[in-house]
C-alpha cells in the first residue's frame, strides 16, 4: 500500500502538478534507459514521492492554470546570459521574483532554469496567456515551459539545486527549495512588454531596412500600384512585409502579391509588360521565403487577434445548439475560436491534435464531429492523406460584423471569461446559456 503524501509533498503537487490527468513522462536517473518514457495514465502520489526522493524524474503536461512558469536555458553563452538578465532587469523582474535552479545536465553544459510566478489581473493566468507573454519577452533566447504538447520536468528533484549569488546550493533539501520557490513574489503579466507596433521598411533600403515609413503609404501603394520605373522589386518587398506584419501565411502572401502586380504594374515594369510572369513569380517566392524565414525578435502586430477569436454571436449559437450542456458548449466554443479567424477560407484545415487537445479529447472528438454533422452545422471534406494534410471542415458560424471579444487588447477565448465579457453577470450568463448559475459562480470563483 502506497504511503500518502506528506503536507510538503501536497504543497508541491498543488503548485507544480495540479492536473493529475494522463499522460506523464518518466526519466530514469541511471541505467541504460535514460530517455523519457511517456505513460498514458493519471499521475499518482507514489510518482510525486519518488521524484522528490530523487529516484527518477517526473515530467507533466501544462495545467490549464499553472502557478509557475520557467525559462529553460540550455548551453548558455555569455552573450545570451547577458541578454536574458538585462531583459529581466528592464522588465522590472527583481531577485525576489525569480529563482534559478540547475538542470541535471548543469555540471556538463551549464544548463539551468529560471522559475517565475505569473499573475494576470491579480489571478493565475492560463498557460496560453503566460506562455505567450514569456515567449514574446524571451522566446528568441530560450525555451518557455510549461508547454501543452511537451512534458516539463518538475523541479526539486535529483541534481536540481537552487543557485543563489552564482553559488549552487547543493546541500538544501527539496523542502527548503520548495519553500524558497513558494516565497517568490508574483510577476504581473501587465509589466511584461506588449507586442510593439512594427515600423515599416523604407523602399529604398528594403533588403536591410534601417529606416521605416508609415503603413499608410503601403496601403496607398496597394491601391494605386506602381508609380515609377524600377520600383517593382521594392514594392513587392514592402507589400510582403505588410502581409507578414498582418500574420499572413507565406503562401497566401505570395499569392496576393502575384495577383496584385498583374493588376497594378501600370506599365512601369519591363518584365510585366513583356509577360515574364514566371520570373516575377519566382522572385516573389524568394522574397516571401526570405521575409518569413529571417530571424525575428518581434512578432506580427496582432498574433493573438489572428490566432483565436470569438464573437458574441458564436456564444449565442453554442447556447442554441447545446442549451444547458456546459461540456458541449465549451467544446463548440473551442472549435469556433479556431475557425472564426480563418473564415476567409472556404474549407479549413483543422489538425487532428487541435481536435484531440484543444476542442475535445482523443476519445470523444469523433462523436462530437458526428453530432455537429447531425445538426447540419458542420461539413467534412474527407479528402485526407496520412502524413500530408488533415481533413477539411466547414463550420456554419453566424455572419457578423461584431468585433472579437477582447480585454486589454487581447482576444478572449476561454469559455467562462468569454461568457462574462459578453453577458456581464452570472445571472446574464445563466439566462443566455441555460447553465446552472451556481456552477458558473464556482467557475468564476476558481479563476
C-alpha positions as semicolon CSV with decimal commas, in nm:
position;residue;x (nm);y (nm);z (nm)
1;X;0,000;0,000;0,000
2;X;0,143;0,336;-0,106
3;X;0,232;0,591;0,157
4;X;0,014;0,907;0,149
5;X;0,180;1,233;0,059
6;X;0,316;1,445;0,341
7;X;0,200;1,805;0,380
8;X;0,508;1,948;0,196
9;X;0,457;1,693;-0,083
10;X;0,093;1,801;-0,114
11;X;0,208;2,164;-0,136
12;X;0,450;2,063;-0,412
13;X;0,176;1,879;-0,605
14;X;-0,071;2,164;-0,561
15;X;0,175;2,414;-0,710
16;X;0,359;2,211;-0,975
17;X;0,142;1,916;-1,075
18;X;-0,216;2,049;-1,039
19;X;-0,354;1,844;-1,327
20;X;-0,325;1,475;-1,239
21;X;-0,469;1,351;-1,570
22;X;-0,282;1,146;-1,829
23;X;-0,024;1,145;-1,980
24;X;0,301;1,198;-1,791
25;X;0,664;1,107;-1,861
26;X;0,942;0,939;-1,661
27;X;1,319;0,953;-1,695
28;X;1,546;0,719;-1,506
29;X;1,839;0,883;-1,329
30;X;2,080;0,599;-1,410
31;X;2,099;0,287;-1,619
32;X;2,058;0,216;-1,988
33;X;1,710;0,365;-2,030
34;X;1,776;0,733;-1,973
35;X;1,532;0,860;-2,238
36;X;1,189;0,991;-2,144
37;X;0,909;0,734;-2,147
38;X;0,550;0,850;-2,177
39;X;0,280;0,681;-1,968
40;X;-0,086;0,717;-2,062
41;X;-0,243;0,701;-1,718
42;X;-0,314;0,950;-1,438
43;X;-0,035;1,076;-1,214
44;X;-0,031;0,904;-0,875
45;X;0,103;1,002;-0,533
46;X;0,392;0,747;-0,544
47;X;0,525;0,912;-0,861
48;X;0,547;1,251;-0,689
49;X;0,705;1,094;-0,383
50;X;0,966;0,910;-0,595
51;X;1,055;1,230;-0,787
52;X;1,115;1,423;-0,466
53;X;1,316;1,135;-0,323
54;X;1,545;1,154;-0,629
55;X;1,463;0,807;-0,760
56;X;1,374;0,934;-1,111
57;X;1,242;1,247;-1,280
58;X;0,875;1,314;-1,345
59;X;0,756;1,530;-1,634
60;X;0,400;1,658;-1,673
61;X;0,196;1,846;-1,930
62;X;0,090;2,205;-1,871
63;X;-0,206;2,252;-1,637
64;X;-0,464;2,500;-1,752
65;X;-0,370;2,746;-1,476
66;X;-0,001;2,700;-1,387
67;X;0,132;2,858;-1,071
68;X;0,490;2,862;-1,203
69;X;0,647;2,914;-1,545
70;X;1,014;2,870;-1,622
71;X;1,275;2,976;-1,876
72;X;1,479;2,673;-1,987
73;X;1,832;2,789;-2,071
74;X;2,045;2,525;-2,248
75;X;2,419;2,556;-2,318
76;X;2,419;2,925;-2,229
77;X;2,670;3,158;-2,389
78;X;2,784;3,475;-2,207
79;X;2,605;3,699;-2,459
80;X;2,279;3,504;-2,417
81;X;2,301;3,525;-2,038
82;X;2,368;3,898;-2,053
83;X;2,065;3,947;-2,275
84;X;1,837;3,740;-2,051
85;X;1,934;3,915;-1,728
86;X;1,929;4,256;-1,895
87;X;1,572;4,189;-2,002
88;X;1,475;4,065;-1,658
89;X;1,603;4,392;-1,514
90;X;1,444;4,607;-1,786
91;X;1,108;4,434;-1,727
92;X;1,148;4,506;-1,352
93;X;1,161;4,136;-1,257
94;X;1,369;4,158;-0,939
95;X;1,556;3,890;-0,748
96;X;1,256;3,840;-0,518
97;X;1,050;3,741;-0,824
98;X;1,281;3,483;-0,981
99;X;1,457;3,166;-0,872
100;X;1,743;2,996;-1,054
101;X;1,771;2,617;-1,039
102;X;2,020;2,384;-1,206
103;X;1,912;2,126;-1,462
104;X;2,051;1,771;-1,424
105;X;2,297;1,849;-1,706
106;X;2,422;2,167;-1,535
107;X;2,763;2,023;-1,446
108;X;2,824;1,921;-1,808
109;X;2,665;2,201;-2,011
110;X;2,576;2,475;-1,764
111;X;2,203;2,429;-1,822
112;X;1,964;2,587;-1,571
113;X;1,613;2,725;-1,536
114;X;1,462;3,048;-1,408
115;X;1,131;2,999;-1,227
116;X;0,870;3,277;-1,224
117;X;0,524;3,314;-1,072
118;X;0,299;3,496;-1,316
119;X;-0,032;3,666;-1,246
120;X;-0,280;3,850;-1,466
121;X;-0,534;4,092;-1,316
122;X;-0,441;3,951;-0,971
123;X;-0,530;3,597;-1,078
124;X;-0,345;3,298;-1,219
125;X;-0,311;3,327;-1,597
126;X;-0,395;3,045;-1,834
127;X;-0,092;2,859;-1,963
128;X;-0,158;3,004;-2,308
129;X;-0,153;3,361;-2,183
130;X;0,152;3,309;-1,962
131;X;0,343;3,117;-2,227
132;X;0,263;3,377;-2,494
133;X;0,375;3,664;-2,269
134;X;0,708;3,498;-2,187
135;X;0,762;3,385;-2,547
136;X;0,717;3,744;-2,655
137;X;0,970;3,862;-2,397
138;X;1,229;3,580;-2,401
139;X;1,136;3,333;-2,676
140;X;1,428;3,427;-2,901
141;X;1,678;3,345;-2,623
142;X;1,544;3,031;-2,454
143;X;1,251;2,790;-2,431
144;X;0,947;2,867;-2,217
145;X;0,773;2,600;-2,008
146;X;0,523;2,455;-1,933
147;X;0,403;2,368;-2,282
148;X;0,089;2,187;-2,387
149;X;0,248;1,928;-2,612
150;X;0,582;1,868;-2,436
151;X;0,629;1,735;-2,086
152;X;0,803;1,963;-1,837
153;X;1,049;1,820;-1,584
154;X;0,929;1,907;-1,234
155;X;1,171;2,097;-1,005
156;X;1,324;1,996;-0,670
157;X;1,437;1,654;-0,793
158;X;1,771;1,489;-0,838
159;X;2,058;1,726;-0,938
160;X;1,817;2,020;-0,938
161;X;1,965;2,270;-0,695
162;X;1,896;2,635;-0,629
163;X;2,152;2,891;-0,749
164;X;2,192;3,197;-0,526
165;X;2,455;3,465;-0,597
166;X;2,616;3,235;-0,858
167;X;2,659;2,962;-0,595
168;X;2,492;2,621;-0,638
169;X;2,329;2,528;-0,305
170;X;2,356;2,151;-0,332
171;X;2,314;2,100;0,043
172;X;1,947;2,213;0,057
173;X;1,665;1,966;0,100
174;X;1,381;1,967;-0,150
175;X;1,155;2,107;0,125
176;X;1,386;2,407;0,161
177;X;1,394;2,453;-0,216
178;X;1,014;2,439;-0,232
179;X;0,988;2,696;0,048
180;X;1,217;2,928;-0,147
181;X;1,009;2,889;-0,466
182;X;0,677;2,945;-0,290
183;X;0,814;3,267;-0,135
184;X;0,864;3,427;-0,477
185;X;0,672;3,745;-0,544
186;X;0,445;3,724;-0,849
187;X;0,531;3,888;-1,180
188;X;0,228;4,071;-1,325
189;X;0,195;3,992;-1,694
190;X;0,093;4,355;-1,739
191;X;0,455;4,462;-1,672
192;X;0,594;4,239;-1,948
193;X;0,635;4,413;-2,285
194;X;0,329;4,441;-2,504
195;X;0,374;4,349;-2,869
196;X;0,510;4,673;-3,018
197;X;0,383;4,815;-3,344
198;X;0,640;4,749;-3,611
199;X;0,766;5,031;-3,825
200;X;0,758;4,976;-4,198
201;X;1,071;4,939;-4,413
202;X;1,184;5,217;-4,639
203;X;1,156;5,102;-5,001
204;X;1,499;5,243;-5,083
205;X;1,665;5,009;-4,835
206;X;1,423;4,720;-4,840
207;X;1,669;4,428;-4,822
208;X;1,823;4,553;-4,498
209;X;1,583;4,814;-4,361
210;X;1,731;5,070;-4,127
211;X;1,463;5,336;-4,159
212;X;1,088;5,291;-4,159
213;X;0,787;5,459;-4,317
214;X;0,417;5,463;-4,214
215;X;0,187;5,179;-4,308
216;X;-0,048;5,429;-4,472
217;X;0,198;5,463;-4,759
218;X;0,189;5,089;-4,812
219;X;-0,191;5,096;-4,824
220;X;-0,167;5,367;-5,091
221;X;0,081;5,153;-5,286
222;X;-0,158;4,858;-5,275
223;X;-0,445;5,073;-5,400
224;X;-0,263;5,277;-5,668
225;X;0,008;5,036;-5,785
226;X;0,350;5,120;-5,927
227;X;0,415;5,489;-5,993
228;X;0,766;5,480;-6,140
229;X;1,003;5,257;-6,333
230;X;1,244;5,024;-6,149
231;X;1,027;5,010;-5,834
232;X;0,862;4,667;-5,871
233;X;1,114;4,478;-5,657
234;X;1,092;4,726;-5,368
235;X;0,712;4,748;-5,394
236;X;0,673;4,370;-5,375
237;X;0,904;4,360;-5,075
238;X;0,707;4,633;-4,895
239;X;0,371;4,464;-4,951
240;X;0,506;4,124;-4,844
241;X;0,640;4,283;-4,525
242;X;0,299;4,436;-4,463
243;X;0,135;4,094;-4,504
244;X;0,392;3,935;-4,272
245;X;0,311;4,207;-4,023
246;X;-0,057;4,114;-4,056
247;X;0,031;3,749;-3,975
248;X;-0,043;3,604;-4,321
249;X;0,091;3,263;-4,414
250;X;0,379;3,295;-4,667
251;X;0,198;3,108;-4,945
252;X;-0,111;3,330;-4,905
253;X;0,104;3,644;-4,905
254;X;0,294;3,538;-5,218
255;X;-0,033;3,461;-5,398
256;X;-0,169;3,804;-5,301
257;X;0,137;3,989;-5,438
258;X;0,142;3,784;-5,760
259;X;-0,219;3,883;-5,824
260;X;-0,152;4,243;-5,720
261;X;0,139;4,302;-5,961
262;X;-0,065;4,170;-6,254
263;X;-0,333;4,432;-6,194
264;X;-0,124;4,721;-6,064
265;X;0,209;4,731;-6,253
266;X;0,063;5,025;-6,453
267;X;0,314;4,970;-6,733
268;X;0,610;5,067;-6,512
269;X;0,760;4,715;-6,503
270;X;0,951;4,595;-6,812
271;X;0,920;4,231;-6,702
272;X;0,544;4,260;-6,651
273;X;0,497;4,443;-6,980
274;X;0,693;4,169;-7,157
275;X;0,488;3,895;-6,989
276;X;0,778;3,740;-6,798
277;X;0,544;3,619;-6,523
278;X;0,741;3,306;-6,432
279;X;1,047;3,514;-6,346
280;X;0,830;3,757;-6,147
281;X;0,657;3,472;-5,959
282;X;0,992;3,311;-5,874
283;X;1,122;3,642;-5,742
284;X;0,813;3,692;-5,523
285;X;0,852;3,339;-5,384
286;X;1,217;3,410;-5,298
287;X;1,125;3,737;-5,128
288;X;0,848;3,572;-4,926
289;X;1,081;3,290;-4,820
290;X;1,344;3,539;-4,705
291;X;1,095;3,750;-4,506
292;X;0,921;3,462;-4,329
293;X;1,240;3,268;-4,252
294;X;1,462;3,555;-4,135
295;X;1,543;3,561;-3,761
296;X;1,274;3,761;-3,582
297;X;1,288;3,923;-3,241
298;X;0,939;4,070;-3,291
299;X;0,608;3,909;-3,374
300;X;0,343;4,038;-3,613
301;X;0,138;4,322;-3,468
302;X;-0,162;4,119;-3,353
303;X;-0,082;3,746;-3,343
304;X;-0,325;3,699;-3,054
305;X;-0,605;3,852;-3,260
306;X;-0,540;3,646;-3,570
307;X;-0,483;3,313;-3,398
308;X;-0,802;3,264;-3,195
309;X;-1,114;3,481;-3,184
310;X;-1,476;3,469;-3,066
311;X;-1,780;3,691;-3,108
312;X;-2,096;3,713;-2,900
313;X;-2,284;3,555;-3,191
314;X;-2,069;3,242;-3,153
315;X;-2,169;3,215;-2,787
316;X;-2,537;3,255;-2,880
317;X;-2,510;2,979;-3,141
318;X;-2,342;2,746;-2,889
319;X;-2,631;2,807;-2,645
320;X;-2,890;2,740;-2,916
321;X;-2,726;2,414;-3,019
322;X;-2,647;2,280;-2,670
323;X;-2,861;2,470;-2,422
324;X;-2,782;2,373;-2,064
325;X;-2,490;2,149;-2,169
326;X;-2,169;2,313;-2,044
327;X;-1,938;2,046;-2,187
328;X;-2,074;2,065;-2,540
329;X;-2,097;2,445;-2,537
330;X;-1,736;2,467;-2,426
331;X;-1,623;2,225;-2,699
332;X;-1,816;2,417;-2,962
333;X;-1,661;2,746;-2,848
334;X;-1,312;2,593;-2,866
335;X;-1,380;2,493;-3,226
336;X;-1,543;2,827;-3,314
337;X;-1,248;3,023;-3,175
338;X;-1,017;2,830;-3,410
339;X;-1,246;2,862;-3,713
340;X;-1,357;3,227;-3,671
341;X;-1,026;3,400;-3,771
342;X;-0,987;3,156;-4,064
343;X;-1,334;3,208;-4,209
344;X;-1,195;3,363;-4,527
345;X;-1,111;3,009;-4,645
346;X;-1,392;2,802;-4,794
347;X;-1,261;2,483;-4,633
348;X;-1,049;2,499;-4,320
349;X;-0,780;2,252;-4,221
350;X;-0,816;2,152;-3,857
351;X;-0,519;1,937;-3,746
352;X;-0,606;1,625;-3,551
353;X;-0,412;1,750;-3,247
354;X;-0,643;2,053;-3,232
355;X;-0,944;1,822;-3,209
356;X;-0,777;1,594;-2,952
357;X;-0,606;1,853;-2,731
358;X;-0,793;2,181;-2,779
359;X;-1,153;2,100;-2,871
360;X;-1,240;1,767;-2,708
361;X;-1,024;1,464;-2,630
362;X;-0,880;1,163;-2,806
363;X;-1,181;0,951;-2,710
364;X;-1,466;1,198;-2,764
365;X;-1,383;1,427;-3,056
366;X;-1,515;1,190;-3,324
367;X;-1,852;1,170;-3,150
368;X;-1,855;1,549;-3,130
369;X;-1,787;1,579;-3,503
370;X;-2,068;1,333;-3,577
371;X;-2,306;1,528;-3,352
372;X;-2,227;1,856;-3,528
373;X;-2,276;1,689;-3,865
374;X;-2,612;1,556;-3,746
375;X;-2,720;1,907;-3,653
376;X;-2,624;2,030;-4,001
377;X;-2,375;2,282;-3,861
378;X;-2,051;2,111;-3,975
379;X;-1,945;1,974;-4,312
380;X;-1,648;1,742;-4,352
381;X;-1,441;1,708;-4,669
382;X;-1,287;1,363;-4,646
383;X;-1,000;1,420;-4,891
384;X;-0,733;1,306;-4,647
385;X;-0,385;1,162;-4,690
386;X;-0,186;1,041;-4,391
387;X;0,126;1,249;-4,335
388;X;0,025;1,516;-4,585
389;X;-0,282;1,704;-4,465
390;X;-0,576;1,677;-4,231
391;X;-0,941;1,660;-4,315
392;X;-1,101;1,990;-4,408
393;X;-1,405;2,133;-4,235
394;X;-1,669;2,399;-4,290
395;X;-1,842;2,527;-3,974
396;X;-2,153;2,740;-4,027
397;X;-2,080;3,028;-3,793
398;X;-2,306;3,335;-3,793
399;X;-2,217;3,607;-4,041
400;X;-2,148;3,909;-3,824
401;X;-1,962;4,240;-3,824
402;X;-1,905;4,220;-3,446
403;X;-1,557;4,280;-3,311
404;X;-1,398;3,980;-3,134
405;X;-1,448;3,968;-2,759
406;X;-1,136;4,118;-2,602
407;X;-0,989;4,263;-2,287
408;X;-0,682;4,483;-2,264
409;X;-0,626;4,438;-2,641
410;X;-0,619;4,059;-2,609
411;X;-0,882;3,830;-2,756
412;X;-1,088;3,639;-2,500
413;X;-1,143;3,277;-2,597
414;X;-1,162;3,097;-2,261
415;X;-1,524;2,982;-2,225
416;X;-1,630;3,134;-1,893
417;X;-1,428;3,452;-1,942
418;X;-1,594;3,500;-2,281
419;X;-1,940;3,447;-2,129
420;X;-1,869;3,701;-1,857
421;X;-1,742;3,954;-2,113
422;X;-2,047;3,904;-2,337
423;X;-2,323;3,899;-2,074
424;X;-2,174;4,092;-1,783
425;X;-2,312;3,895;-1,488
426;X;-2,367;3,541;-1,363
427;X;-2,743;3,583;-1,398
428;X;-2,699;3,710;-1,755
429;X;-2,475;3,414;-1,842
430;X;-2,721;3,167;-1,689
431;X;-3,021;3,312;-1,873
432;X;-2,839;3,319;-2,206
433;X;-2,691;2,969;-2,189
434;X;-2,924;2,769;-1,967
435;X;-2,629;2,673;-1,747
436;X;-2,666;2,642;-1,370
437;X;-2,591;2,973;-1,200
438;X;-2,414;2,805;-0,906
439;X;-2,183;2,617;-1,145
440;X;-2,098;2,941;-1,322
441;X;-2,032;3,113;-0,989
442;X;-1,795;2,834;-0,881
443;X;-1,605;2,856;-1,209
444;X;-1,557;3,232;-1,172
445;X;-1,451;3,191;-0,809
446;X;-1,189;2,933;-0,910
447;X;-1,043;3,180;-1,159
